[in-house]
């Protein structure tokens, strides 16, 4: 048995089965069904809302911060997709058949790492690094609920979430540390100039 198989059998399967067992309670199943995907929509809502706000205040540096937050999520999803090209782990449905409750449907694709985790953690880390502390604390709670829901709902293995979380942390910090690079400044100026043509 290789190391990955050991982790899969000793961590993924037992923890998935345990968390999924809570969905036998209908009220928990309802929360899992709703929270496994819904919080991810906070990201575009946040970015669009604050962009409009910063535009109304003529706050161009604020817009640049929003772009850096967006870049961190793009970087995170890019890393996840690249890993999925080389590492293919089936979704947990087969493990739950006959012994668990599968309550979420999804597009059949690679499970490892979790795109939701990588994008959301990159977003969350960026919120704290760019001083959106209050929003960061609120979204942290939603983030935890969402990721546990994706495991309990049988969409992801626990280690998918762990890997996605690490990717998100890395992406958030790398973009933050790279914000003074000339290429970022040029892209930001280009994006804000294009947006200005649309009065945004």
N, CA, C and O of each residue as an XYZ file, in Angstrom:
800
protein
N       0.850     -1.191      0.000
C       0.000      0.000      0.000
C       0.892      1.250      0.000
O       1.752      1.394      0.869
N       0.691      2.160     -0.976
C       1.492      3.379     -1.008
C       0.958      4.386      0.005
O      -0.086      4.179      0.624
N       1.700      5.480      0.159
C       1.364      6.467      1.190
C       0.017      7.121      0.923
O      -0.759      7.351      1.850
N      -0.266      7.422     -0.349
C      -1.539      8.067     -0.690
C      -2.711      7.138     -0.381
O      -3.738      7.582      0.133
N      -2.563      5.869     -0.690
C      -3.623      4.902     -0.385
C      -3.824      4.784      1.120
O      -4.948      4.628      1.596
N      -2.723      4.860      1.865
C      -2.814      4.815      3.325
C      -3.616      6.005      3.860
O      -4.486      5.841      4.715
N      -3.318      7.197      3.353
C      -4.057      8.382      3.773
C      -5.528      8.281      3.381
O      -6.414      8.678      4.138
N      -5.771      7.749      2.197
C      -7.141      7.629      1.711
C      -7.966      6.710      2.608
O      -9.105      7.025      2.952
N      -7.392      5.588      2.978
C      -8.128      4.604      3.769
C      -8.175      4.955      5.252
O      -9.125      4.588      5.944
N      -7.164      5.659      5.745
C      -7.120      5.960      7.176
C      -7.738      7.307      7.531
O      -8.138      7.520      8.676
N      -7.822      8.223      6.557
C      -8.375      9.554      6.831
C      -9.611      9.836      5.985
O     -10.675     10.150      6.519
N      -9.473      9.723      4.657
C     -10.567     10.097      3.761
C     -11.857      9.321      4.031
O     -12.904      9.915      4.290
N     -11.774      8.021      3.971
C     -12.983      7.199      4.069
C     -13.635      7.292      5.453
O     -14.842      7.519      5.527
N     -12.883      7.124      6.561
C     -13.527      7.204      7.883
C     -14.139      8.577      8.171
O     -15.248      8.658      8.698
N     -13.427      9.661      7.829
C     -13.933     10.996      8.122
C     -15.120     11.350      7.243
O     -16.068     11.988      7.700
N     -15.071     10.938      5.979
C     -16.210     11.145      5.090
C     -17.442     10.432      5.621
O     -18.522     11.019      5.680
N     -17.294      9.189      6.002
C     -18.420      8.402      6.515
C     -18.984      9.024      7.781
O     -20.199      9.076      7.969
N     -18.093      9.497      8.653
C     -18.530     10.098      9.911
C     -19.328     11.381      9.667
O     -20.416     11.543     10.219
N     -18.800     12.288      8.848
C     -19.487     13.549      8.598
C     -20.778     13.331      7.820
O     -21.772     14.019      8.051
N     -20.760     12.377      6.904
C     -21.964     12.096      6.131
C     -23.078     11.522      7.000
O     -24.257     11.668      6.679
N     -22.704     10.868      8.102
C     -23.716     10.264      8.975
C     -24.640     11.311      9.587
O     -25.782     11.006      9.932
N     -24.151     12.546      9.724
C     -24.987     13.608     10.298
C     -26.124     14.003      9.369
O     -27.128     14.555      9.819
N     -25.978     13.727      8.079
C     -27.027     14.113      7.134
C     -28.252     13.216      7.220
O     -29.227     13.432      6.500
N     -28.216     12.216      8.089
C     -29.428     11.425      8.329
C     -30.494     12.274      9.002
O     -31.685     11.967      8.932
N     -30.049     13.357      9.662
C     -30.989     14.325     10.220
C     -31.383     15.289      9.101
O     -30.520     15.930      8.501
N     -32.649     15.391      8.826
C     -33.114     16.166      7.674
C     -32.714     17.634      7.750
O     -32.401     18.236      6.723
N     -32.718     18.221      8.942
C     -32.378     19.644      9.047
C     -30.904     19.877      8.729
O     -30.540     20.910      8.167
N     -30.061     18.918      9.089
C     -28.645     19.030      8.740
C     -28.460     18.821      7.239
O     -27.667     19.514      6.601
N     -29.193     17.866      6.684
C     -29.121     17.615      5.247
C     -29.526     18.861      4.460
O     -28.945     19.155      3.415
N     -30.517     19.589      4.962
C     -30.970     20.817      4.291
C     -29.883     21.886      4.325
O     -29.660     22.589      3.340
N     -29.208     22.000      5.473
C     -28.115     22.968      5.592
C     -26.980     22.599      4.651
O     -26.429     23.460      3.964
N     -26.631     21.315      4.621
C     -25.551     20.841      3.753
C     -25.879     21.122      2.293
O     -25.029     21.592      1.538
N     -27.101     20.834      1.906
C     -27.529     21.034      0.525
C     -27.391     22.501      0.123
O     -26.956     22.806     -0.987
N     -27.764     23.408      1.031
C     -27.733     24.835      0.729
C     -26.316     25.414      0.819
O     -25.904     26.202     -0.033
N     -25.581     25.016      1.858
C     -24.308     25.667      2.151
C     -23.121     25.081      1.389
O     -22.040     25.670      1.406
N     -23.287     23.961      0.734
C     -22.174     23.362     -0.002
C     -21.752     24.200     -1.205
O     -20.603     24.120     -1.640
N     -22.664     24.999     -1.746
C     -22.352     25.812     -2.924
C     -22.642     27.296     -2.745
O     -21.922     28.139     -3.279
N     -23.687     27.617     -1.999
C     -24.171     29.002     -1.927
C     -23.110     30.029     -1.521
O     -23.041     31.084     -2.151
N     -22.279     29.778     -0.501
C     -21.326     30.816     -0.078
C     -20.331     31.257     -1.138
O     -19.804     32.367     -1.061
N     -20.065     30.417     -2.121
C     -19.075     30.774     -3.140
C     -19.510     32.009     -3.924
O     -18.671     32.720     -4.477
N     -20.825     32.270     -3.975
C     -21.344     33.418     -4.713
C     -21.080     34.731     -3.993
O     -21.286     35.806     -4.556
N     -20.625     34.643     -2.751
C     -20.254     35.854     -2.019
C     -19.082     36.553     -2.701
O     -18.980     37.779     -2.663
N     -18.203     35.780     -3.322
C     -17.003     36.360     -3.938
C     -17.360     37.357     -5.040
O     -16.928     38.507     -4.962
N     -18.138     36.967     -6.077
C     -18.476     37.972     -7.097
C     -19.332     39.112     -6.555
O     -19.198     40.254     -6.995
N     -20.219     38.805     -5.595
C     -21.044     39.861     -5.006
C     -20.163     40.886     -4.294
O     -20.361     42.093     -4.431
N     -19.193     40.392     -3.536
C     -18.269     41.278     -2.827
C     -17.483     42.135     -3.817
O     -17.409     43.354     -3.661
N     -16.903     41.510     -4.824
C     -16.055     42.231     -5.771
C     -16.844     43.287     -6.542
O     -16.385     44.419     -6.696
N     -18.013     42.924     -7.020
C     -18.829     43.873     -7.795
C     -19.320     45.020     -6.911
O     -19.262     46.186     -7.302
N     -19.799     44.679     -5.724
C     -20.341     45.704     -4.820
C     -19.272     46.713     -4.425
O     -19.504     47.921     -4.468
N     -18.103     46.215     -4.042
C     -17.044     47.123     -3.627
C     -16.466     47.891     -4.808
O     -16.011     49.024     -4.647
N     -16.479     47.294     -5.980
C     -16.013     48.030     -7.164
C     -16.907     49.238     -7.409
O     -16.422     50.340     -7.664
N     -18.218     49.020     -7.330
C     -19.170     50.121     -7.512
C     -18.980     51.179     -6.422
O     -19.034     52.379     -6.689
N     -18.755     50.712     -5.189
C     -18.539     51.642     -4.071
C     -17.273     52.465     -4.284
O     -17.301     53.688     -4.144
N     -16.162     51.807     -4.622
C     -14.906     52.527     -4.839
C     -15.006     53.460     -6.043
O     -14.385     54.523     -6.064
N     -15.789     53.059     -7.045
C     -15.985     53.933     -8.206
C     -16.725     55.198     -7.796
O     -16.381     56.296     -8.233
N     -17.735     55.042     -6.962
C     -18.502     56.210     -6.505
C     -17.637     57.153     -5.666
O     -17.883     58.359     -5.633
N     -16.628     56.605     -4.993
C     -15.724     57.410     -4.169
C     -14.470     57.834     -4.933
O     -13.576     58.467     -4.373
N     -14.415     57.476     -6.224
C     -13.234     57.755     -7.050
C     -11.953     57.228     -6.385
O     -10.917     57.892     -6.368
N     -12.065     56.034     -5.852
C     -10.968     55.402     -5.115
C     -10.307     54.348     -6.004
O     -10.648     53.167     -5.933
N      -9.362     54.779     -6.837
C      -8.685     53.850     -7.735
C      -7.811     52.839     -6.998
O      -7.804     51.669     -7.381
N      -7.070     53.236     -5.951
C      -6.296     52.230     -5.202
C      -7.189     51.128     -4.630
O      -6.775     49.971     -4.560
N      -8.398     51.477     -4.224
C      -9.328     50.464     -3.726
C      -9.685     49.457     -4.808
O      -9.805     48.261     -4.543
N      -9.855     49.948     -6.027
C     -10.141     49.056     -7.149
C      -8.964     48.113     -7.405
O      -9.152     46.940     -7.731
N      -7.762     48.639     -7.253
C      -6.576     47.803     -7.459
C      -6.522     46.683     -6.422
O      -6.130     45.560     -6.740
N      -6.911     46.981     -5.195
C      -6.949     45.952     -4.154
C      -7.938     44.852     -4.538
O      -7.650     43.666     -4.370
N      -9.097     45.247     -5.053
C     -10.090     44.256     -5.488
C      -9.527     43.379     -6.600
O      -9.795     42.179     -6.647
N      -8.756     43.973     -7.482
C      -8.149     43.191     -8.563
C      -7.146     42.191     -8.012
O      -7.068     41.062     -8.497
N      -6.377     42.590     -7.005
C      -5.427     41.653     -6.393
C      -6.169     40.484     -5.739
O      -5.715     39.342     -5.808
N      -7.298     40.769     -5.111
C      -8.104     39.700     -4.506
C      -8.598     38.756     -5.603
O      -8.587     37.536     -5.437
N      -9.029     39.333     -6.724
C      -9.469     38.521     -7.862
C      -8.320     37.687     -8.408
O      -8.503     36.508     -8.713
N      -7.145     38.278     -8.534
C      -5.985     37.543     -9.049
C      -5.655     36.334     -8.172
O      -5.286     35.274     -8.677
N      -5.790     36.501     -6.870
C      -5.465     35.392     -5.970
C      -6.392     34.214     -6.202
O      -5.962     33.062     -6.138
N      -7.673     34.493     -6.473
C      -8.616     33.397     -6.735
C      -8.335     32.750     -8.088
O      -8.449     31.533     -8.235
N      -7.967     33.568     -9.075
C      -7.628     33.031    -10.401
C      -6.386     32.151    -10.311
O      -6.324     31.082    -10.918
N      -5.401     32.608     -9.549
C      -4.166     31.841     -9.376
C      -4.473     30.513     -8.697
O      -3.929     29.474     -9.069
N      -5.360     30.556     -7.686
C      -5.708     29.341     -6.948
C      -6.396     28.318     -7.846
O      -6.050     27.136     -7.815
N      -7.362     28.758     -8.640
C      -8.089     27.817     -9.492
C      -7.176     27.277    -10.588
O      -7.339     26.137    -11.025
N      -6.217     28.088    -11.034
C      -5.265     27.634    -12.049
C      -4.376     26.518    -11.505
O      -4.132     25.522    -12.186
N      -3.894     26.693    -10.271
C      -3.078     25.653     -9.652
C      -3.888     24.378     -9.485
O      -3.396     23.285     -9.769
N      -5.129     24.512     -9.025
C      -5.985     23.336     -8.824
C      -6.201     22.569    -10.119
O      -6.106     21.342    -10.148
N      -6.491     23.299    -11.187
C      -6.733     22.656    -12.480
C      -5.479     21.946    -12.977
O      -5.556     20.848    -13.529
N      -4.330     22.574    -12.782
C      -3.070     21.952    -13.208
C      -2.825     20.648    -12.453
O      -2.398     19.658    -13.048
N      -3.090     20.642    -11.158
C      -2.911     19.424    -10.362
C      -3.890     18.344    -10.821
O      -3.530     17.170    -10.904
N      -5.124     18.740    -11.118
C      -6.143     17.779    -11.552
C      -5.783     17.118    -12.877
O      -6.276     16.034    -13.189
N      -4.931     17.766    -13.651
C      -4.502     17.173    -14.922
C      -3.601     15.963    -14.702
O      -3.485     15.098    -15.571
N      -2.969     15.909    -13.543
C      -2.011     14.831    -13.269
C      -2.457     13.890    -12.147
O      -2.003     12.749    -12.071
N      -3.337     14.369    -11.289
C      -3.822     13.551    -10.168
C      -5.328     13.412    -10.287
O      -6.056     14.400    -10.190
N      -5.794     12.199    -10.497
C      -7.231     11.985    -10.639
C      -7.735     11.100     -9.510
O      -7.342      9.940     -9.382
N      -8.613     11.671     -8.697
C      -9.244     10.940     -7.608
C     -10.744     11.022     -7.793
O     -11.304     12.113     -7.899
N     -11.389      9.880     -7.832
C     -12.826      9.854     -8.047
C     -13.561     10.525     -6.896
O     -13.086     10.536     -5.760
N     -14.717     11.077     -7.201
C     -15.571     11.657     -6.166
C     -16.024     10.555     -5.201
O     -15.930      9.371     -5.525
N     -16.516     10.944     -4.016
C     -16.820      9.951     -2.967
C     -18.097      9.130     -3.148
O     -18.409      8.310     -2.284
N     -18.844      9.316     -4.234
C     -20.133      8.628     -4.347
C     -20.044      7.120     -4.142
O     -20.853      6.522     -3.432
N     -19.048      6.524     -4.775
C     -18.952      5.063     -4.710
C     -18.722      4.584     -3.283
O     -19.174      3.505     -2.901
N     -18.017      5.393     -2.501
C     -17.759      5.015     -1.110
C     -19.019      5.105     -0.267
O     -19.164      4.386      0.722
N     -19.945      6.004     -0.665
C     -21.159      6.203      0.125
C     -22.308      5.312     -0.302
O     -23.295      5.190      0.423
N     -22.201      4.692     -1.456
C     -23.276      3.841     -1.953
C     -23.550      2.702     -0.980
O     -22.655      1.932     -0.631
N     -24.783      2.613     -0.560
C     -25.202      1.523      0.317
C     -24.916      1.750      1.781
O     -25.406      1.000      2.625
N     -24.119      2.785      2.113
C     -23.812      3.014      3.519
C     -23.895      4.480      3.924
O     -23.763      4.811      5.102
N     -24.112      5.349      2.959
C     -24.206      6.763      3.276
C     -25.329      7.416      2.507
O     -26.073      6.764      1.775
N     -25.435      8.729      2.690
C     -26.502      9.486      2.055
C     -25.894     10.527      1.135
O     -25.247     11.468      1.598
N     -26.097     10.366     -0.165
C     -25.583     11.299     -1.148
C     -26.689     12.292     -1.472
O     -27.711     11.913     -2.044
N     -26.498     13.564     -1.113
C     -27.576     14.535     -1.274
C     -27.235     15.654     -2.245
O     -28.057     16.541     -2.476
N     -26.031     15.627     -2.819
C     -25.632     16.682     -3.737
C     -25.294     16.107     -5.099
O     -24.701     15.034     -5.208
N     -25.677     16.829     -6.126
C     -25.330     16.442     -7.496
C     -24.254     17.395     -8.001
O     -24.188     18.540     -7.552
N     -23.423     16.952     -8.911
C     -22.359     17.792     -9.438
C     -21.910     17.263    -10.785
O     -22.274     16.157    -11.185
N     -21.122     18.057    -11.475
C     -20.530     17.619    -12.733
C     -19.423     16.619    -12.420
O     -18.546     16.926    -11.613
N     -19.431     15.456    -13.017
C     -18.392     14.458    -12.720
C     -17.024     14.920    -13.218
O     -16.778     14.982    -14.423
N     -16.162     15.234    -12.298
C     -14.815     15.660    -12.652
C     -13.865     15.239    -11.546
O     -14.248     14.518    -10.624
N     -12.625     15.693    -11.644
C     -11.633     15.300    -10.652
C     -11.975     15.883     -9.286
O     -12.459     17.010     -9.178
N     -11.718     15.102     -8.260
C     -12.059     15.517     -6.903
C     -10.925     16.254     -6.211
O     -11.172     17.140     -5.393
N      -9.688     15.902     -6.526
C      -8.518     16.417     -5.814
C      -7.717     17.388     -6.673
O      -7.347     17.050     -7.798
N      -7.436     18.616     -6.153
C      -7.924     19.206     -4.894
C      -9.269     19.883     -5.089
O      -9.777     19.943     -6.210
N      -9.846     20.388     -4.026
C     -11.142     21.046     -4.099
C     -11.007     22.456     -4.677
O     -10.297     23.298     -4.128
N     -11.700     22.701     -5.796
C     -11.698     24.041     -6.384
C     -12.339     25.048     -5.429
O     -11.843     26.162     -5.260
N     -13.447     24.639     -4.809
C     -14.138     25.532     -3.881
C     -13.210     25.955     -2.747
O     -13.159     27.129     -2.381
N     -12.478     24.993     -2.195
C     -11.577     25.304     -1.084
C     -10.451     26.227     -1.526
O     -10.143     27.203     -0.841
N      -9.835     25.928     -2.663
C      -8.700     26.740     -3.110
C      -9.119     28.174     -3.409
O      -8.438     29.120     -3.012
N     -10.235     28.332     -4.106
C     -10.710     29.681     -4.456
C     -11.157     30.440     -3.213
O     -10.797     31.600     -3.016
N     -11.953     29.761     -2.369
C     -12.497     30.450     -1.203
C     -11.402     30.836     -0.214
O     -11.441     31.933      0.343
N     -10.428     29.962      0.015
C      -9.348     30.277      0.953
C      -8.463     31.390      0.402
O      -8.018     32.252      1.160
N      -8.203     31.386     -0.897
C      -7.437     32.474     -1.508
C      -8.161     33.796     -1.297
O      -7.541     34.811     -0.978
N      -9.467     33.775     -1.477
C     -10.297     34.965     -1.253
C     -10.232     35.387      0.211
O     -10.048     36.565      0.518
N     -10.381     34.428      1.100
C     -10.392     34.708      2.533
C      -9.052     35.265      3.006
O      -9.012     36.255      3.736
N      -7.961     34.633      2.592
C      -6.622     35.105      2.969
C      -6.399     36.526      2.453
O      -5.835     37.363      3.158
N      -6.838     36.794      1.236
C      -6.682     38.121      0.656
C      -7.484     39.169      1.426
O      -7.030     40.302      1.592
N      -8.669     38.796      1.895
C      -9.468     39.737      2.682
C      -8.700     40.200      3.911
O      -8.673     41.392      4.217
N      -8.083     39.273      4.608
C      -7.327     39.633      5.807
C      -6.054     40.415      5.459
O      -5.714     41.380      6.144
N      -5.361     40.007      4.412
C      -4.118     40.678      4.047
C      -4.351     42.107      3.557
O      -3.503     42.982      3.734
N      -5.511     42.327      2.941
C      -5.829     43.663      2.423
C      -6.793     44.423      3.330
O      -7.473     45.349      2.890
N      -6.844     44.023      4.596
C      -7.499     44.801      5.652
C      -9.023     44.761      5.645
O      -9.654     45.655      6.209
N      -9.624     43.769      5.034
C     -11.072     43.595      5.142
C     -11.362     42.631      6.292
O     -11.927     41.557      6.086
N     -10.973     43.026      7.499
C     -11.023     42.117      8.644
C     -12.440     41.660      8.999
O     -12.685     40.467      9.180
N     -13.366     42.607      9.098
C     -14.722     42.256      9.533
C     -15.391     41.303      8.544
O     -16.004     40.310      8.936
N     -15.263     41.619      7.269
C     -15.843     40.738      6.251
C     -15.128     39.394      6.273
O     -15.746     38.348      6.075
N     -13.832     39.429      6.514
C     -13.061     38.191      6.588
C     -13.539     37.288      7.710
O     -13.633     36.075      7.523
N     -13.841     37.850      8.865
C     -14.300     37.052     10.007
C     -15.659     36.425      9.731
O     -15.898     35.268     10.078
N     -16.554     37.195      9.104
C     -17.883     36.660      8.780
C     -17.772     35.541      7.756
O     -18.388     34.484      7.899
N     -16.975     35.791      6.718
C     -16.852     34.782      5.663
C     -16.078     33.558      6.135
O     -16.234     32.474      5.574
N     -15.248     33.720      7.159
C     -14.533     32.573      7.712
C     -15.517     31.532      8.243
O     -15.330     30.332      8.041
N     -16.561     31.998      8.919
C     -17.590     31.090      9.443
C     -18.287     30.376      8.293
O     -18.481     29.161      8.330
N     -18.663     31.141      7.271
C     -19.346     30.550      6.123
C     -18.428     29.573      5.391
O     -18.874     28.540      4.891
N     -17.145     29.913      5.337
C     -16.158     29.054      4.684
C     -16.086     27.687      5.355
O     -16.084     26.656      4.682
N     -16.026     27.684      6.676
C     -15.940     26.420      7.417
C     -17.191     25.580      7.181
O     -17.100     24.376      6.944
N     -18.356     26.219      7.246
C     -19.619     25.500      7.032
C     -19.671     24.927      5.622
O     -20.086     23.785      5.425
N     -19.245     25.728      4.633
C     -19.293     25.275      3.245
C     -18.404     24.053      3.014
O     -18.819     23.086      2.374
N     -17.185     24.103      3.539
C     -16.266     23.009      3.276
C     -16.667     21.733      4.005
O     -16.521     20.636      3.465
N     -17.173     21.869      5.231
C     -17.688     20.688      5.913
C     -18.906     20.135      5.181
O     -19.111     18.922      5.134
N     -19.713     21.029      4.610
C     -20.903     20.595      3.871
C     -20.516     19.821      2.615
O     -21.202     18.871      2.238
N     -19.433     20.217      1.972
C     -19.010     19.527      0.756
C     -18.486     18.126      1.064
O     -18.586     17.221      0.236
N     -17.929     17.959      2.255
C     -17.520     16.614      2.671
C     -18.747     15.806      3.083
O     -18.940     14.680      2.624
N     -19.571     16.384      3.945
C     -20.749     15.677      4.442
C     -21.709     15.319      3.317
O     -22.391     14.296      3.382
N     -21.764     16.165      2.276
C     -22.647     15.913      1.146
C     -22.086     14.926      0.144
O     -22.763     14.575     -0.823
N     -20.852     14.470      0.357
C     -20.271     13.468     -0.533
C     -19.699     14.017     -1.815
O     -19.508     13.271     -2.776
N     -19.417     15.330     -1.853
C     -18.848     15.918     -3.056
C     -17.317     15.832     -3.038
O     -16.682     15.651     -4.077
N     -16.740     15.965     -1.841
C     -15.287     15.936     -1.726
C     -14.825     15.051     -0.582
O     -15.528     14.867      0.412
N     -13.629     14.509     -0.748
C     -12.947     13.827      0.328
C     -12.324     14.873      1.243
O     -12.039     15.983      0.794
N     -12.104     14.546      2.520
C     -11.457     15.505      3.432
C     -10.111     16.024      2.934
O      -9.824     17.214      3.069
N      -9.279     15.148      2.359
C      -7.970     15.588      1.893
C      -8.061     16.478      0.655
O      -7.128     17.230      0.372
N      -9.165     16.407     -0.085
C      -9.394     17.357     -1.181
C      -9.477     18.766     -0.622
O      -8.926     19.715     -1.179
N     -10.186     18.875      0.503
C     -10.376     20.167      1.150
C      -9.054     20.675      1.727
O      -8.728     21.856      1.606
N      -8.301     19.779      2.350
C      -7.014     20.165      2.929
C      -6.072     20.684      1.842
O      -5.431     21.722      2.010
N      -5.994     19.960      0.735
C      -5.117     20.372     -0.367
C      -5.577     21.704     -0.957
O      -4.759     22.584     -1.227
N      -6.882     21.849     -1.155
C      -7.413     23.106     -1.683
C      -7.134     24.270     -0.752
O      -6.838     25.377     -1.202
N      -7.229     24.019      0.550
C      -6.943     25.059      1.549
C      -5.493     25.511      1.461
O      -5.214     26.709      1.500
N      -4.576     24.571      1.345
C      -3.154     24.916      1.237
C      -2.872     25.714     -0.034
O      -2.082     26.657     -0.022
N      -3.520     25.330     -1.121
C      -3.353     26.059     -2.384
C      -3.881     27.483     -2.243
O      -3.264     28.433     -2.725
N      -5.032     27.625     -1.575
C      -5.612     28.952     -1.376
C      -4.719     29.850     -0.545
O      -4.546     31.027     -0.862
N      -4.149     29.299      0.518
C      -3.240     30.070      1.372
C      -2.028     30.528      0.565
O      -1.633     31.692      0.620
N      -1.444     29.590     -0.185
C      -0.285     29.912     -1.016
C      -0.612     31.004     -2.030
O       0.158     31.948     -2.204
N      -1.750     30.872     -2.693
C      -2.144     31.834     -3.726
C      -2.354     33.221     -3.142
O      -1.893     34.217     -3.698
N      -3.058     33.275     -2.008
C      -3.321     34.562     -1.374
C      -2.034     35.285     -0.996
O      -1.894     36.480     -1.255
N      -1.106     34.575     -0.393
C       0.150     35.183      0.040
C       1.041     35.559     -1.143
O       1.682     36.610     -1.124
N       1.087     34.712     -2.171
C       1.938     35.009     -3.326
C       1.478     36.278     -4.039
O       2.296     37.125     -4.399
N       0.170     36.405     -4.241
C      -0.345     37.606     -4.907
C      -0.106     38.839     -4.043
O       0.271     39.896     -4.549
N      -0.324     38.701     -2.749
C      -0.102     39.834     -1.842
C       1.353     40.292     -1.884
O       1.635     41.488     -1.941
N       2.269     39.333     -1.855
C       3.691     39.665     -1.860
C       4.165     40.171     -3.229
O       5.229     40.781     -3.336
N       3.369     39.911     -4.271
C       3.777     40.290     -5.632
C       3.064     41.535     -6.138
O       3.199     41.890     -7.309
N       2.315     42.197     -5.281
C       1.465     43.300     -5.735
C       2.241     44.486     -6.299
O       1.688     45.285     -7.055
N       3.514     44.604     -5.940
C       4.306     45.731     -6.438
C       5.053     45.423     -7.735
O       5.801     46.260     -8.241
N       4.849     44.229     -8.266
C       5.483     43.898     -9.535
C       4.934     44.790    -10.647
O       3.749     45.126    -10.660
N       5.791     45.160    -11.559
C       5.391     46.064    -12.639
C       4.256     45.497    -13.470
O       3.354     46.232    -13.872
N       4.290     44.191    -13.733
C       3.257     43.590    -14.582
C       1.879     43.715    -13.949
O       0.894     43.939    -14.653
N       1.795     43.571    -12.621
C       0.510     43.732    -11.942
C       0.018     45.170    -12.062
O      -1.165     45.412    -12.301
N       0.932     46.120    -11.895
C       0.543     47.527    -11.988
C       0.043     47.859    -13.392
O      -0.914     48.615    -13.557
N       0.699     47.288    -14.398
C       0.286     47.546    -15.778
C      -1.080     46.941    -16.071
O      -1.923     47.567    -16.713
N      -1.292     45.708    -15.592
C      -2.585     45.056    -15.799
C      -3.682     45.821    -15.072
O      -4.773     46.007    -15.611
N      -3.400     46.263    -13.859
C      -4.398     47.019    -13.099
C      -4.785     48.316    -13.817
O      -5.964     48.661    -13.895
N      -3.797     49.018    -14.331
C      -4.084     50.252    -15.068
C      -4.910     49.968    -16.312
O      -5.819     50.727    -16.649
N      -4.590     48.870    -16.995
C      -5.339     48.506    -18.198
C      -6.793     48.175    -17.864
O      -7.713     48.627    -18.544
N      -6.990     47.377    -16.805
C      -8.346     46.970    -16.423
C      -9.177     48.179    -15.988
O     -10.327     48.325    -16.400
N      -8.598     49.037    -15.162
C      -9.348     50.205    -14.697
C      -9.644     51.168    -15.850
O     -10.677     51.838    -15.857
N      -8.736     51.232    -16.819
C      -8.970     52.094    -17.982
C     -10.119     51.556    -18.821
O     -10.984     52.312    -19.264
N     -10.122     50.232    -19.037
C     -11.237     49.619    -19.778
C     -12.551     49.822    -19.039
O     -13.571     50.140    -19.650
N     -12.527     49.635    -17.707
C     -13.744     49.802    -16.906
C     -14.262     51.235    -16.990
O     -15.471     51.464    -16.960
N     -13.341     52.201    -17.095
C     -13.760     53.600    -17.139
C     -14.574     53.913    -18.394
O     -15.422     54.806    -18.382
N     -14.317     53.182    -19.469
C     -15.087     53.369    -20.686
C     -16.554     52.981    -20.487
O     -17.443     53.482    -21.174
N     -16.785     52.075    -19.529
C     -18.142     51.643    -19.221
C     -18.696     52.343    -17.982
O     -19.681     51.907    -17.386
N     -18.035     53.438    -17.612
C     -18.444     54.230    -16.452
C     -18.405     53.418    -15.164
O     -19.247     53.594    -14.283
N     -17.440     52.545    -15.062
C     -17.297     51.708    -13.877
C     -15.937     51.929    -13.218
O     -15.636     51.306    -12.200
